[in-house]
Amino acid sequence: MALDVLTVAPLYQGPDINKIRLIAQTTKKSTIPPKALTPARSKLTTIETKRIMSVLDETIHKVELVSLLSHAASESKTSEGMLGPDIAKAVREHEDLCQALLDRVSYLQEEERKLQEAEEFEDEAWFRERLFAMDLQKSQLPPLMQEIKESTKNVVRLLLSNPQAASLLQAQTLGRSKEAQCFIDSLVELRGFLFEKLLTSPMEARDKIQFIQDITRRNRRHQEIIDTLENELAACVRNRNAEVEKENFVIQELKNHLHQVLRFSENSLLRTKQEAEKQQKADFRASQARVATVQQEILVLQSQFHNLVMENRDTEQALRKKKYKVETEIENWIQKYDSEMSEKQDEYEELDIIHKEEQLQLEELKKRHDVLVEEFSQIQAEREILTKKRLEDEQEMVRMVRAATLIQALWKGYLVRSMLKSKKKKRGKGKGEKKGKGKGKGKK
């Protein structure tokens, strides 16, 4: 584009041409692309990042398994021998649920299409009934979708518990649909982006952001230069066409008046030549005076330029010193930061080793605690049994004492009553004997 502008530039004034050349030179210099930033590390070092990547890898693995369930259900005989009866049964049930959901969705879509065609009968009773039935069918979709989710979780759980069946199912890559493969590829691409993001340190992230900002600024600047050059090119083309038209018009007029010019006399030609020579001499003298004036201005401008160069050179030297000082301070701070971070890393590694040892001791103590808790529970159960037995013995003893006391009381009462009865009998016999003796005496 800049070359095209330079080719049509002789038709126009000098300052615009110089400006266009400067813009073209800046575009050539700024087309050098900056170097892209890559992470310094190639492996994950922290546990959190490894856990994140393991979660994403497990998700990709599960998605790969789920995307092959429809293929496994379509080939039930092969899948039953490859996956086993339990997994094959779960896959068939899952496929039945999915097919039921698809049937209901297709039915609802067909009903909606029919209702849209019959919108003119909105006030009719049958239209409202069909609309109500369709709403009822829609309300039954969420429970069915929840069942499909639970069935998917169950199938994935069974496949993960049987790695051999999962590997055999995962080998059937031809049965996966294009949409599922595209989704898996997107997840793999996301894993690559996430892996690069986790490998990137904060300083590298800042450098990368700065790199992107520089690229954006350069692109914006280049676009502005391109727009400017295109506008100038369009203006140059328009001006060139206007000049061409004007020159064609002048040429046509000159051709028309050419015969008239040839009719002029030699005297008019000589007079014209003399006037041209006089004008040429006057222009030559004026040009010499103008050249002298321009040379004086050039001398003055050269002296001003020299003075400005000296001033800017002193300023540049001071700025260079300041820049060197700032770079030295930044380097010292970076070295100090690196040394402190290395010490912190060593301290962290020592604490990590101590933490692992303490973790092992804690696990041993937990095992001992579990054994002691089990023994304590057994002892506590035995104590409860002994306490219960002792209470039962005490209650039995109390019942026996109470029964013995009651028996003794009854026995004592019986003895007392029997003694009282014997005493009453003896008293009755004594009174009878006394009466008989008294009667005998009276007879005598």
SENU-197421 format. One line per field, with one value per residue (C-alpha): x, y, z. Coordinates in steps of 0.05 Angstrom, whole numbers, plus 5000, padded with zeros to 4 digits. Layout:
# residues N
u = [X,...]
v = [Y,...]
w = [Z,...]
END
This chain:
# residues 444
u = [5000,5056,5090,5026,5024,5097,5084,5029,5065,5099,5031,5026,5064,5128,5107,5052,5101,5152,5098,5076,5148,5158,5094,5116,5184,5151,5107,5167,5203,5143,5127,5178,5136,5158,5179,5123,5130,5132,5128,5196,5171,5148,5119,5070,5102,5046,4994,4936,4954,4963,4895,4863,4893,4874,4801,4800,4832,4780,4725,4750,4755,4683,4658,4692,4657,4589,4594,4601,4541,4492,4539,4545,4469,4459,4505,4476,4504,4575,4572,4544,4604,4652,4625,4591,4518,4511,4541,4504,4438,4452,4470,4405,4364,4401,4388,4314,4308,4344,4299,4237,4262,4275,4206,4172,4212,4196,4122,4122,4156,4104,4048,4077,4081,4009,3987,4025,3990,3923,3934,3869,3830,3859,3790,3767,3761,3800,3857,3862,3857,3915,3955,3942,3962,4026,4043,4030,4078,4130,4124,4142,4207,4250,4240,4257,4320,4339,4331,4376,4428,4425,4429,4490,4524,4508,4536,4599,4608,4603,4652,4702,4697,4714,4775,4780,4709,4721,4784,4747,4690,4738,4772,4707,4722,4685,4618,4625,4585,4617,4586,4613,4681,4681,4662,4719,4768,4745,4757,4827,4841,4816,4864,4921,4902,4894,4960,4996,4960,4981,5053,5055,5082,5054,5114,5106,5032,5048,5098,5048,4995,5046,5063,4990,4981,5042,5015,4947,4978,5021,4961,4921,4978,4987,4913,4914,4973,4938,4874,4915,4951,4886,4854,4915,4916,4842,4855,4915,4875,4819,4868,4905,4840,4820,4888,4884,4815,4840,4901,4858,4813,4873,4902,4836,4834,4906,4891,4831,4873,4934,4916,4903,4971,5005,4973,5009,5062,5136,5134,5087,5131,5193,5157,5134,5205,5233,5181,5197,5271,5257,5213,5266,5319,5273,5257,5331,5348,5290,5312,5383,5358,5312,5370,5413,5357,5346,5420,5421,5360,5395,5456,5412,5374,5439,5465,5398,5401,5471,5450,5390,5433,5481,5424,5390,5456,5466,5394,5403,5467,5431,5372,5420,5453,5385,5363,5427,5416,5343,5362,5416,5367,5316,5369,5389,5316,5307,5368,5344,5275,5306,5349,5291,5245,5298,5305,5229,5227,5279,5242,5177,5208,5235,5166,5134,5180,5164,5090,5093,5129,5077,5023,5050,5055,4983,4959,4994,4963,4895,4904,4923,4865,4817,4843,4837,4768,4747,4777,4744,4677,4685,4704,4646,4598,4625,4617,4546,4531,4562,4525,4460,4472,4491,4427,4386,4419,4406,4333,4328,4359,4310,4252,4278,4288,4219,4189,4228,4204,4133,4138,4168,4113,4060,4093,4098,4025,4006,4046,4015,3945,3958,3985,3924,3878,3914,3909,3835,3824,3863,3823,3757,3778,3798,3731,3694,3733,3720,3645,3644,3679,3629,3569,3600,3608,3536,3511,3549]
v = [5000,5048,5032,5051,5117,5131,5116,5169,5219,5261,5290,5326,5372,5356,5357,5305,5259,5264,5249,5188,5163,5171,5131,5077,5072,5066,5010,4972,4979,4960,4896,4857,4813,4807,4740,4700,4682,4609,4582,4567,4504,4441,4402,4416,4422,4439,4390,4437,4442,4367,4357,4406,4369,4301,4326,4350,4285,4244,4287,4276,4201,4200,4240,4191,4133,4167,4186,4111,4086,4094,4053,3999,3997,3990,3929,3894,3824,3848,3896,3841,3797,3855,3893,3839,3827,3880,3936,3915,3915,3984,4010,3982,4014,4080,4075,4061,4123,4165,4138,4153,4225,4233,4205,4253,4312,4295,4286,4354,4387,4357,4380,4450,4452,4431,4482,4537,4519,4521,4588,4615,4566,4592,4604,4533,4483,4427,4475,4492,4418,4401,4459,4435,4364,4390,4429,4366,4328,4383,4379,4304,4318,4342,4278,4237,4279,4269,4194,4197,4235,4183,4126,4159,4165,4092,4068,4109,4083,4011,4024,4057,3998,3952,3983,3926,3937,4013,4004,3957,4006,4065,4028,4032,4102,4092,4090,4161,4216,4277,4324,4283,4279,4354,4364,4318,4354,4420,4391,4367,4436,4466,4419,4445,4517,4502,4464,4523,4570,4529,4526,4601,4639,4707,4743,4704,4720,4794,4788,4752,4805,4859,4820,4816,4891,4907,4865,4899,4968,4950,4922,4985,5030,4989,4992,5068,5074,5029,5071,5134,5106,5081,5150,5184,5134,5147,5222,5215,5173,5224,5282,5244,5230,5303,5325,5276,5302,5373,5358,5322,5383,5429,5383,5384,5460,5464,5419,5464,5528,5498,5520,5591,5593,5574,5633,5684,5724,5721,5789,5765,5704,5749,5795,5736,5709,5777,5782,5711,5726,5789,5748,5694,5745,5775,5706,5688,5750,5737,5665,5685,5732,5677,5626,5675,5684,5609,5597,5647,5612,5545,5571,5597,5531,5491,5530,5520,5446,5441,5475,5429,5368,5388,5401,5336,5298,5323,5305,5237,5225,5242,5197,5140,5146,5147,5086,5048,5064,5041,4977,4963,4972,4927,4873,4877,4871,4811,4777,4791,4764,4701,4688,4698,4654,4599,4602,4600,4541,4503,4519,4496,4431,4418,4433,4388,4331,4343,4346,4280,4247,4275,4251,4181,4184,4210,4152,4103,4137,4134,4060,4050,4094,4053,3989,4019,4045,3976,3944,3998,3985,3910,3924,3972,3920,3867,3917,3932,3857,3846,3906,3881,3811,3839,3881,3821,3780,3835,3840,3764,3766,3821,3780,3718,3757,3787,3718,3688,3745,3734,3659,3669,3719,3671,3614,3655,3675,3603,3582,3637,3619,3545,3561,3604,3549,3498,3545,3555,3480,3470,3524,3493,3425,3454,3488,3423,3383,3436,3434,3357,3358,3408,3366,3304,3339,3361,3291,3266]
w = [5000,5017,4950,4913,4950,4933,4859,4853,4899,4844,4824,4892,4938,4975,5049,5040,5004,5060,5112,5074,5069,5144,5158,5110,5146,5214,5189,5163,5229,5271,5233,5273,5320,5393,5420,5454,5528,5549,5621,5653,5686,5650,5709,5765,5834,5883,5910,5894,5820,5816,5848,5799,5740,5768,5777,5705,5679,5718,5688,5617,5631,5657,5598,5550,5585,5586,5512,5494,5534,5475,5431,5484,5492,5417,5416,5476,5460,5451,5511,5557,5543,5547,5607,5648,5664,5719,5679,5616,5654,5682,5613,5584,5639,5627,5552,5565,5608,5555,5500,5542,5552,5477,5460,5508,5482,5409,5428,5463,5402,5356,5401,5405,5329,5323,5374,5338,5274,5311,5347,5317,5362,5428,5458,5444,5502,5466,5454,5528,5546,5500,5527,5598,5579,5547,5610,5651,5606,5614,5690,5685,5649,5710,5751,5689,5678,5751,5742,5682,5723,5778,5727,5695,5763,5777,5710,5717,5788,5764,5707,5753,5801,5742,5706,5655,5631,5629,5587,5539,5532,5523,5466,5425,5400,5334,5371,5397,5363,5331,5382,5441,5408,5397,5470,5493,5447,5478,5548,5526,5498,5564,5600,5559,5574,5648,5650,5618,5666,5727,5702,5694,5754,5774,5744,5679,5680,5687,5630,5588,5601,5584,5521,5501,5515,5473,5416,5422,5422,5362,5326,5341,5319,5255,5241,5250,5203,5152,5157,5148,5088,5057,5066,5037,4979,4965,4967,4922,4873,4872,4862,4808,4771,4777,4751,4694,4675,4680,4637,4586,4583,4574,4521,4484,4487,4465,4406,4388,4392,4360,4291,4315,4349,4284,4250,4295,4263,4275,4308,4361,4371,4379,4426,4466,4468,4491,4545,4566,4570,4612,4658,4662,4683,4734,4761,4763,4804,4851,4858,4875,4930,4956,4956,4997,5047,5051,5063,5121,5151,5142,5181,5237,5240,5240,5300,5336,5319,5347,5412,5419,5407,5462,5511,5495,5500,5572,5589,5558,5599,5663,5645,5628,5697,5730,5689,5708,5781,5779,5742,5794,5851,5816,5806,5879,5900,5854,5883,5953,5936,5905,5966,6014,5973,5971,6046,6053,6006,6047,6111,6078,6056,6127,6156,6104,6124,6198,6181,6144,6203,6251,6204,6207,6283,6285,6242,6289,6350,6316,6304,6378,6399,6357,6390,6460,6444,6422,6485,6528,6495,6509,6582,6589,6560,6609,6667,6646,6643,6713,6741,6712,6740,6809,6810,6790,6846,6896,6875,6880,6949,6970,6944,6981,7046,7040,7026,7085,7130,7106,7117,7186,7204,7180,7218,7282,7274,7264,7326,7367,7345,7358,7428,7443,7421,7465,7525,7514,7513,7577,7612,7590,7618,7685,7696,7680,7731,7784,7772,7777,7843,7871,7852,7884,7949,7951,7941,7998]
END
